[in-house]
């Protein structure tokens, strides 16, 4: 598989300048370092609790609006979009791996993975075969064999659920994957295996990855690293 993104012509995956955010009732905003991430490149965001890691992910996926500065994802200023426009952009362009995975408990493994293709025409048209076949190929590559594909996700182990969440984020080649502490529940061996699988599959699809973690040991696997500081 060749990457689907041409980094020579595509806009930056993420570009921010003087970005800040202030929660209601707070006087001091969180101020972020400038970011410039090329398409298909991978960014590691590291910082202690209170440094604004999760808030930055909310800004990147359009669930929060910056208080100051500029932020563009794939050349789009999310703050200029309506709420419905941000929802559509998120469905079309972003894959998200939540810390708690947020899998749909009443759907089986395959249906969880193909969900983005039901929510986004763009994601559906970017699969090479059918959504189900793409889901099964991703699951196989991530170590989830056919015996699991039609099981309820609630019957899987934590590590297996994590890989299902990664397959759901990858399907349909989104422009950017945002991952919030996705390895926090794993031991070192499973953490390293999962991260290698995720980044390999993302590179095959030309997808950028932004991963947030407090674990500095992960930094060497990424093209860029940004260290966030705890706010006073």
C-alpha positions, -999 to 999 in steps of 0.1 A, spaced: 0 0 0 13 35 -9 6 65 13 -26 83 2 -13 118 11 11 138 -11 30 159 14 44 180 -14 10 195 -23 -11 190 9 -14 217 35 2 211 69 -15 185 90 -15 208 119 -3 244 121 -7 267 151 6 300 162 4 316 197 -24 292 206 -40 297 240 -71 286 258 -88 298 290 -114 279 309 -145 300 320 -137 316 354 -100 311 351 -77 342 347 -46 326 333 -48 310 299 -29 279 289 -4 289 263 9 264 238 41 262 218 37 267 180 32 235 160 39 228 124 34 191 115 37 180 79 12 155 64 21 119 73 45 129 101 40 119 137 40 142 168 45 132 204 31 156 230 45 150 265 38 167 297 28 163 334 -8 165 347 -20 200 345 0 209 314 -31 211 291 -25 179 271 -62 169 270 -73 205 264 -50 207 234 -65 175 219 -100 191 224 -88 221 204 -73 199 177 -105 180 172 -128 210 174 -145 202 206 -131 234 221 -124 268 205 -91 287 211 -92 318 233 -63 332 212 -40 325 184 -44 306 152 -50 268 146 -55 251 113 -60 214 106 -53 204 70 -55 241 62 -89 245 78 -96 270 106 -120 249 128 -130 280 148 -145 295 116 -168 265 111 -203 260 126 -208 233 152 -222 210 125 -193 219 102 -168 209 129 -187 176 134 -185 169 97 -148 178 96 -141 156 125 -159 126 109 -142 131 76 -106 140 85 -99 128 121 -95 95 138 -95 96 176 -82 70 200 -96 78 234 -79 68 267 -110 47 276 -114 36 239 -151 46 237 -161 15 218 -199 10 213 -207 -19 236 -238 -32 217 -218 -35 184 -195 -63 175 -158 -58 167 -163 -54 129 -192 -29 133 -172 -8 157 -143 -6 132 -165 3 103 -185 29 122 -165 59 107 -174 47 72 -211 49 81 -207 84 95 -185 98 67 -188 94 29 -152 106 26 -139 78 48 -161 52 31 -148 62 -4 -112 59 7 -114 22 16 -99 1 -12 -125 -27 -10 -156 -27 12 -156 -12 48 -159 -47 62 -130 -61 42 -109 -31 51 -118 -35 88 -108 -72 87 -75 -64 70 -67 -38 96 -77 -61 125 -56 -88 111 -26 -65 108 -32 -54 144 -33 -90 156 -70 -94 160 -79 -127 141 -111 -138 124 -123 -156 155 -128 -122 172 -144 -102 143 -180 -109 152 -177 -110 190 -191 -83 212 -163 -58 220 -171 -63 257 -158 -98 255 -123 -87 245 -93 -79 268 -82 -44 274 -53 -48 249 -76 -62 223 -101 -34 227 -73 -9 223 -63 -24 189 -100 -24 178 -100 13 187 -69 18 167 -84 0 137 -115 22 140 -93 53 139 -73 41 109 -101 30 86 -108 52 56 -73 69 59 -82 100 80 -57 129 76 -48 129 113 -52 105 142 -54 120 177 -45 95 205 -50 104 242 -28 83 265 -36 51 245 -9 30 261 -15 39 297 -32 6 306 -5 -16 290 27 -32 302 60 -22 284 60 -51 259 24 -46 248 28 -8 248 58 -11 224 40 -36 202 9 -15 200 27 17 192 48 0 164 16 -14 148 -2 19 150 26 40 135 33 15 108 -3 14 97 -5 52 98 26 55 76 11 31 51 -20 54 48 -1 87 49 -19 96 81 -4 119 107 -5 108 144 -6 131 174 -1 111 205 -4 125 240 13 108 269 32 114 301 56 86 292 88 101 278 101 67 267 78 69 237 94 100 222 121 83 202 94 67 179 81 101 167 92 126 141 87 155 164 83 160 202 68 189 221 72 192 258 43 209 276 48 226 309 25 225 339 5 257 342 10 277 374 
